[in-house]
Amino acid sequence: MVNYWDFLKWLGTDASTSVITLLDDPADLVRLSAVSWSLRRFVIVNKFCKSLCSRFCPDTLNFPLVTEVSNTSKIAEVGSSSALEWESLEREHRAYALLCHLIVSLEGKRDCIHRAVCASSTDNYPDESIENTLESSDLVDQRPSYWSSGGQYDPGVSESLTYRLTANLCVVREIKIQPFKAFFQPDHPIYSAKFVQFRMDHSRSRQGTDDYEEQQLASDDYHKWTYVSPEFPMEQENVLQSFKLPHPVICVGGMLQIELMGRVQKQAVDGLYYIWFAPLVLNVEDRRRCLLSMAEESEPTQEADSAGQLLSQARQLVPAALDKARAATGFPGRWKSIISKLERVSPCLSDLSSHPCFAKNELCKELLQSVTKTVAEAIGLAGRCCSAEPLCSGKLRMQSDLDALSGELDLLLNDCELLVKTGVLGDAAMSPTVTKSPTQDGVRELLARLQIGHAEAKHRAVDGLLEAMREDEKSVLAALGRSNICALIRLLSANSMKTRETAATVICLLAESWSCEKLLVSEGVLPPLIRLAESGSLVCREKAVVSLQRLSMAADTARSIVGHGGVPVLIEICQIGDSICQAAAAGTLRNLSAVPDVRQTLAEEGIIRVMIDLLNCGMVLGSKEYATECLQNLTAINDDLRRSVVSEGGPLSLLAYMDGPLPQEPAVCALRNLIGSVAVDDLMSLGVLPRLVHVFKDGSLGARQAAAGIICRISSSSETKKAIGELGCVPLLARMLDAKANTAREVAAQAIAGLMSHPQNKRELKKEEKSVANLVRLLDPSPQNTAKKYAVACLLSLSSSKRCKKQMISYGAVGFLKKLCESDMAGAKKLLERLEKRKLRGLFIRK
């Protein structure tokens, strides 16, 4: 027997419902219902096709019954009897699957207007009849084509246009209307209505009604208008104006009525107001033309909805959403929260619309579009919860939808407040006399868009900001504020990987600019950067670690990185990261190690072993340099850390690194720090002296100075001094006596003084031509000269040589020594006596 799993039993009802409701194509639901009998029953009983259809068109939730037309027409109410229940469910499944397919199918997109039925009034029939609104041009046969209403003294009188659609079932999303411009009148007036409203549904007349009867039946008494749109404000412009409905509307019966409310233009000839079109009086008439099209999918137009239209539409939807939400059953806690947020929408819209530049900024339109869409979603969800039928998408799905709606409302309310507070709305109204860079204006808008709108809009904004920084970084830095930084930091946690990468790149550029690092840290950039460094994409990780390296140069920031758990992440990157990330992570750890109070924490996380490994096997030279600097910092003052470095094999790794062509100061300094924690004999066996000779010959001054310090610390025994002299260190040290840095001269003199007890080293120093002269200069008694005591010791060891004493006297050592004797410098008096004795003896010989 073949084993198989039942998908529904294995996954469970709620989980299966959540999975199936993710499908967005009715064809997928039909295919799923054909897999097995259990799946077919599950899909049909839970009405997934109806649920999917309601997502695209909420009006389908109001259908009381389903009719299937065939040779034997049969109408059955769903659930009317137990015997017909399954048959009714199957019928409903088929009907909604077909309807949903027609809604989402691109093949159904077309103009839905079939013919004009009637107008409430016509000034000059048939030349100015409603039939002209269906023409595609302003001119037909070289004559203006338009519809003209009758004139009125009262501008509040409304007009209406009624049309028959192409089918008894149409899905309407958008209606486009273009006013006609009376180009044959002075000043070319445009007669526009103030507002427009749309009514749709079926008439009560039967099929086969003739045109005259249908015109008589076009009134409200003979029509059942099951959908009435909000009132949309109309612009007094000769352009194709688009009016998008809050949600797709199913028009059953194929009747559309356009209600035109309010008149804005008076004809100069007769002083009457006209809506849409002006009447013909003695062949001099005001007229306007109406082009109307309806489509199942809206198409892009050159003129977008105005801010006023969108505001009116949103204000109309909010009361309806509140009524629906208050009538919703189930999930009372979630609906209570949603209602409280919906109640805040209208005040926010009032604050937004009261701004003097409300209609002059594209951000307002985008926000109002989002508000309209979200409030329409609230109406749809409330309608589903008001239905007497059980939830077709499952409780878990409904809970998820309500939570998403609540979050979207929070976002919109926050966006509205931010839009008013950012000051971007005022940019459009700035006086042209104000001198301001266009680039800076664009940057301010980009910065505002980082805080306002949906995720895709923010992604486009951060992309634009990155491009602006690459072109003109100064303009971006000048416009940055605390709220902008905070918005950028929030994008580091965005759902889109691309957005996170771009935001991390911008943050990295800001950190490298050295102008706002304190602001970045104060707004909380460190935790998201550490998260990206730990688990972000390659780009995110690279930019995050580079940013941390720049920011960690401040001691307080370094402590914060340690406190937020950044050390383990950085250590891991040093072990497994690519070359760029590895170098940046090592540089960050170097900066952290410069703070004394966090060094013990770093050691506990295993930094010593990682730095030594990096010193041995680092991908790039920069990583090794940072590793040596880190070891130098760790071993500066802590004996325990020094012993840890020695136990991990640090001296051998440092000596190996010093074999490079240009020995660097940090490695030599780190080795110098370890001298007290490792036996001199062990260092000698590791070959420390040849490396020191290499440093003296090819290293920087700082490296040579550190090497001289090592000589001072290891030259305690006669054997060591002899070995140092045999390798030629004494002449190399003698050449450092004329260095510009006082500290370098001091440590060189100290090292030489320690080596003078061995006779061979004295002879090597005598051979150096400038050694005596340089040592005499170091006798300068000024307080800045800290090398004088070591110079006295060196010269005292050379004073047994007649030639050296003669050189000392000739270079003025006697004068320096007399002043040093006054300050009781050790050895100065003894050296002075020897030189003066030599001077007196020379006088007697000359006599």
DOPANU-69584 format. One record per residue (C-alpha): z negated, x negated, y; residue in one letter. Coordinates in steps of 0.05 Angstrom, whole numbers, plus 5000, padded with zeros to 4 digits. Each point is the difference from the previous one (the first is absolute). Example, Ala and Ser with C-alpha at 12.3 -4.5 7.8 and 13.67 -1.06 7.14 Angstrom:
! residues 2
484447544910A 501349735069S 
This chain:
! residues 847
500050005000M 501949725068V 494149885047N 500750245072Y 495650115060W 499550655039D 500749795072F 495750575026L 494349914951K 499949255009W 500150005076L 496250655014G 501850605042T 497749765069D 503149314992A 506550304972S 500250475060T 499049435049S 505649604967V 505050574997I 498850205072T 502349315021L 507150194980L 504350185060D 506450224966D 500650684966P 504949714950A 494349564974D 495750624989L 505650354963V 501049384955R 492649954987L 499650734978S 505449864949A 496249434965V 495450434958S 497350704994W 493149805025S 502849655062L 504650595014R 494250484997R 495749555043F 505449935054V 501550745002I 492950274997V 497649535055N 506150185043K 501849295018F 507050205024C 496950505048K 495149485024S 505549495012L 504250535036C 494050175045S 499349275018R 507050015029F 499650715027C 493150325006P 503050705010D 501250044925T 492650124990L 500850685033N 505050264949F 496650594963P 505050054943L 506149684968V 506550364988T 505349754951E 506850315012V 504350104938S 504450534969N 493750394986T 496049905063S 492749944984K 494149925046I 493249824973A 493649835036E 496749374975V 494150184956G 501450755002S 498450054926S 497949534945S 506450134961A 504549815057L 495749445029E 503549434965W 506950295015E 498150065073S 497349295003L 506449744970E 504150405050R 495949735057E 500749294973H 507650064998R 500450315069A 495749495035Y 503349424964A 506750245026L 497450145070L 496649325005C 506449674975H 504050345055L 494849805052I 500049264983V 507449954982S 504149645052L 506250394979E 497150635033G 500049735070K 504650405045R 500450475059D 496750664980C 502650455056I 504950514973H 501350455061R 496850275062A 497150714995V 498150195071C 496749795065A 494850395038S 504750015061S 506849745018T 502749955071D 507450044987N 502050224930Y 503949744963P 501849395043D 492749795003E 497750274933S 495249684950I 506049824957E 501449435048N 493649654978T 503349844934L 505649605031E 499749254994S 502549845070S 498450185072D 507350175011L 504350444956V 507450085019D 498549665067Q 494650535017R 492549925001P 496650264937S 493050275010Y 495250594993W 497250315062S 494050465003S 498850545052G 496649825065G 492850195015Q 495649975062Y 494049874955D 500249294971P 495450214944G 505050464965V 501949744932S 506650004963E 501649954926S 505949774956L 500650234928T 504149664946Y 501850114928R 499349394956L 504949784946T 495550204941A 494350474985N 495649404985L 500149425049C 495049445013V 499649855074V 496949365027R 503249915068E 503750415053I 504349675054K 501750345065I 504149745058Q 499850345068P 506550085038F 501149665066K 503550435052A 504849465021F 504350505040F 494150175047Q 497349595058P 494949484979D 501650164927H 493750394985P 497150054929I 496950674982Y 494749864948S 494450394970A 492949745008K 498350104927F 503550174935V 497350324937Q 503250124933F 499150594953R 502650024929M 500050444938D 503650604971H 502350655031S 498350684969R 507350204999S 503750014936R 505949594981Q 506750265023G 497550205070T 505749945050D 499849585063D 498150575047Y 494350244956E 497549294992E 499949915075Q 495850635006Q 495349754947L 499049325033A 493750245037S 492949894977D 499650724975D 505249864947Y 498149294983H 494249704962K 499049335035W 495849634949T 500449345039Y 498949915074V 500249295026S 495749705055P 502750035070E 503949375016F 501049785072P 507349915019M 502849475046E 504750195056Q 505249504977E 507150064974N 498549654935V 499450214927L 492550144995Q 496949964932S 494250454980F 496849784935K 495750524965L 493049804979P 502250054927H 506250244962P 500750755003V 503350434946I 504050555031C 501050564949V 505350495021G 503649545047G 498150255069M 498249565060L 497950225069Q 499249535059I 495150255053E 501349705069L 493850075045M 499749875075G 505649855048R 500349375043V 506550045040Q 502050505054K 507350105017Q 501549875073A 505150565004V 495550604982D 493049714998G 498950234928L 496849604944Y 503949894937Y 497749764933I 504749534967W 506150255038F 501650295068A 503950655009P 506950065027L 500250335068V 506850075031L 502749444956N 494749515027V 494849974945E 494649554975D 500849884926R 497149574946R 502049874930R 495749974938C 501949574940L 495550144941L 500049684931S 495150044943M 499649504942A 495749914939E 498749285022E 499449785073S 505049495023E 498849475053P 501850205071T 500849595062Q 494750405037E 493150024967A 494950545010D 496649955067S 492549875005A 499150695029G 503450344941Q 495949624951L 493650145037L 501550755002S 501749994926Q 493649644982A 495750475043R 503150604966Q 498649744931L 492649825010V 497450725005P 503950204939A 497349404962A 492950175020L 500850734977D 502949784934K 494749474990A 494350495014R 502950494949A 500849474946A 496050084937T 497149434959G 498049305022F 495650265057P 497349315019G 506949705008R 502750595038W 494050005047K 501549275017S 507450155010I 498550605044I 495549575045S 505649505008K 505250535013L 495650285056E 500249325033R 507749975000V 501150485059S 495249635047P 503249344981C 506950295015L 497550255067S 497449315018D 506649694980L 504350515038S 495849935063S 502049275007H 505049945058P 504749594956C 499550454939F 507450154993A 502549295018K 497849614939N 502850034930E 493149904970L 498150715021C 506050304964K 498549614936E 492850215001L 501750745013L 504949984942Q 494649744955S 495150545024V 505150554987T 501549744931K 492649934981T 498050685027V 505850314961A 497449664937E 493250305014A 503150695004I 503549884933G 493849764965L 495850575028A 505350494975G 499449714931R 492550075002C 500550725025C 504550204942S 496950464948A 503449604946E 496549394969P 501749335030L 506649804970C 499049265013S 493049934973G 493449925035K 500349245001L 506750025033R 497750505053M 493849585014Q 504449395009S 504750395047D 494250255042L 497049315005D 506749725022A 500750555052L 493149855026S 501649265006G 506650155035E 496450455051L 494949445013D 505749525012L 503650475048L 493750155040L 498549265005N 507249855020D 499850525055C 493749715029E 502849304997L 506550205032L 496450275060V 495349405005K 505149434991T 503350115067G 507049934970V 501950705024L 499349745072G 505049444990D 505950485005A 497750255068A 498949325033M 503149915068S 506449604997P 497249575056T 494749734952V 502349344972T 499050004926K 503649664944S 504050474956P 497849584941T 492750145016Q 501450755005D 503149984931G 494249604973V 495050515026R 503650564965E 500449604936L 492549875004L 498750745010A 504350184940R 495749554957L 494450515010Q 504050655000I 504250354948G 501449954926H 500449384958A 507549905006E 499750045076A 494449495002K 504149554954H 505950035048R 495349855058A 496949394968V 507149764983D 501950075072G 493749655023L 501449414954L 507049945029E 497250045071A 495049444985M 505549554975R 504150135063E 494650015053D 493049864975E 496949975069K 501950725016S 496950254935V 493649605012L 499550265071A 500450724977A 495249954941L 493450385003G 494150124954R 502850664974S 506749674984N 496649454961I 496050514962C 506350394982A 503449364976L 494049844956I 500250704969R 507249884981L 497749424956L 497550544953S 506150445004A 502950304936N 506849685012S 500549284978M 505449875052K 495450265055T 494349564976R 504549394999E 502750125071T 493050155027A 497449364967A 505649615032T 498450275069V 492549854990I 501849304979C 504249895063L 494250265042L 495149544966A 504649415011E 500850165074S 492649815012W 499450575050S 496650584964C 496449714940E 493250265025K 502850705008L 503049984930L 493449814969V 495950495040S 504650574978E 499049844927G 506249624979V 496449554949L 498750504943P 507350254995P 502649295006L 495549784943I 502450604958R 507349825013L 498549274983A 497050234935E 504950534976S 505750075050G 507349834991S 502549295008L 501650115073V 493450355014C 496049464964R 503549455039E 499150325068K 492950214985A 497849304979V 503549675060V 496550505046S 493349844967L 501249265010Q 501250105075R 494250475010L 495049594959S 500149445051M 494450375037A 493249894967A 497950735005D 506550244969T 499149494944A 493250294985R 503050704999S 505449804951I 494649734953V 495950645010G 505950454983H 501249644934G 506049595021G 498049354965V 501650204928P 506750275022V 501849365037L 497749574941I 504450404953E 506049915045I 498749255001C 500450014924Q 506050464987I 503450135067G 506849745023D 500549395045S 499650375066I 494150444980C 496549424966Q 500449575063A 497750575045A 494250184953A 497949274997A 500349975076G 495650625005T 494949704952L 500149365041R 498350425062N 494450354963L 497149344975S 499449775072A 494350515010V 493749674971P 496350644981D 505450254953V 501249364962R 495050164945Q 503450684989T 506749664994L 497149514949A 497250584959E 506950314998E 502849364969G 503649725059I 498649274982I 503650024934R 505950385031V 500749515058M 499949404952I 505350334957D 504150155062L 499249275020L 502849794933N 505450534990C 501450345066G 507150265009M 501049735070V 496949435040L 496950505048G 495750304945S 497449314981K 498349845073E 496150655007Y 496449854934A 497849315025T 497650295066E 496250544962C 496649474956L 498449605063Q 496550605031N 496250174937L 497449304991T 498249885073A 492450124997I 498250334934N 497749524945D 500450544946D 507350145017L 501549255000R 497149934930R 504250614978S 506349685026V 498449354964V 498550364935S 506750365004E 503849345006G 501150045075G 499949245014P 505749864951L 504250565029S 498849775071L 501849284982L 506450244966A 501850405062Y 498949385044M 505649654962D 505050405040G 504649655050P 495950245060L 492650064982P 496750565040Q 493349985034E 496850614964P 500649694931A 496949345023V 494550375037C 498550434938A 499549364959L 495449695052R 495450614995N 499349894925L 497849275004I 492650164994G 501150464940S 504149524957V 498349304977A 503749435035V 501849694933D 503350664979D 504150015064L 502049274989M 502250164929S 504250585026L 503849535046G 497250195068V 501449325033L 507649994991P 500350715028R 495949785060L 504749425013V 505850504997H 496550445051V 498849415047F 507349814997K 503550695002D 494850525018G 498650335067S 494649745046L 495350544976G 501349824928A 498949265014R 493650165036Q 497550404940A 502049434953A 496049515042A 494250484993G 500849964924I 499949235004I 493550045039C 496850434946R 502349634938I 499249275023S 492849944977S 500849464946S 502949305005S 505050164945E 502650605038T 500649615064K 503849464964K 504850504969A 501250325068I 501549335031G 504649804943E 504350625011L 501149825073G 495850545033C 496849535052V 506449865039P 501850744998L 493250195027L 500549465054A 506450325025R 496350655012M 495449655050L 505150115056D 501050744985A 499750475059K 494750454969A 492949755008N 497850304934T 505649634963A 497949345032R 492750134983E 501150164926V 504749404992A 494849535031A 494650314956Q 504249884937A 501649285020I 492749865015A 498150244931G 505049544967L 498249365038M 494649794952S 505449774952H 502949325022P 507250174980Q 499950615045N 497749565059K 505949544989R 504850604998E 497250265066L 500749315032K 507349984981K 501450635040E 502549785068E 497350565042K 493750154961S 495249585044V 503150275065A 499550724976N 492849904978L 498149705067V 503050615036R 495550424957L 493949665031L 501250425062D 492950275017P 502450675026S 496750614966P 506750264976Q 501049394957N 496250154935T 503049404962A 496349445037K 494449914949K 505149914944Y 504149535044A 493849575011V 498849964925A 507249804986C 500149475055L 493349734977L 502849894931S 506049635030L 495749575048S 499349454948S 507349835014S 501049555061K 507050285011R 497450724999C 494249835048K 505049685047K 504350634998Q 493950445012M 498149605062I 507150015026S 500550764993Y 493650115040G 495050154945A 494349655038V 500150505057G 500150604953F 494349714958L 495549885060K 500550745017K 498850194927L 493849564998C 497250405058E 500450624955S 497049634940D 506250074957M 498649714931A 503349324990G 502549955071A 494849485021K 501249564939K 507550015010L 499249855074L 495749394985E 505249734952R 505550095050L 496149695058E 498049414957K 507349904985R 501650065074K 494849485021L 502249524946R 507050055026G 497849835070L 496449364977F 506149784960I 504550095061R 495349585042K 
